[in-house]
Amino acid sequence: MTLSIIISYYKNTKNLKAIFNALIFQTDKYFEVIVSEDDNSFETIELIKRYSSKLNIKHISHQDKGFRKNIVLNKSIVASTNEGLVFIDGDCIPNKHFVYQYKKNIEKGTFLIGRRVMLSKKISDKILSSNGFFRINLLKLFLFGAKVLEDGVYLPFIDTKVSKRGLCGCNWAVCKSDILAVNGFDEEYLNPGVGEDVDIEWRLLENACKQKSIRNKAIVYHLYHERGYSEDNVQENYKLLDLKKKEDNIFCKNGIVKK
């Protein structure tokens, strides 16, 4: 199944350049890249132009009106030309086998959930200063103080389970037909935090989609940055999620299709 890699992105061309370079060196090179920008910046447009000869890139964007991640993600889903959709965040660099493993494991009726290695500021700075060409391995991750190192071990022939939290929006995949069946992302989540990923996980499961771990196979390295949202944002999203669960509307009212 051919894949579209959807990068949820906002105002950081250094990060995006490192992600592009990691995608160029994937072991499987047949995929589409969609930059899902919660803004419409000139710098992003220029960067995409420079990489368009090396990667098949689409740029989906809109005017910056605050956190509107789910709106532009829905536009990106519609714009995608492939059945397999892989979602990563614009601060996560994929391991070289990332595309290969998602392509190998994705199937209709199942969504795949991965994990991330949390990089320290020191190694993040080295990666960004090299535009993503600084080679990452477990020894360097350990020496430079990365966290959750166990999620950076590549185990292509072993199935490992994920821990407590299920779907993380920074590293997961689903078939386009399955996400369309629940009307994509719910655009009523207007705060960053847990809302967009916990909500889509709940609705996919309720729609008989199965969950499968791709931990230790499709690995991403999360670049260091200060937290961009508050605990209040998280709690507001959980309250909204509780209301939606009570409504039991799996095909969300304000998604790709507006009711």
Secondary structure, 3 states (H helix, E strand, C coil): CCEEEEEEECCCHHHHHHHHHHHHCCCCCCEEEEEEECCCCHHHHHHHHHHCCCCCEEEEECCCCCCCHHHHHHHHHHHCCCCEEEEEECCEEECCCHHHHHHHHCECCEEEECEEEECCHHHHHHHHHCCCCCCCCHHHHHHCCCECHHHHCCCCCCCCCCCCCCCCCCEEEEEHHHHHCCCCCCCCCCCCCCHHHHHHHHHHHHCCCEEEECCCCCEEEECCCCCCCCHHHHHHHHHHHHHHHHHCCCCCCECCCEC
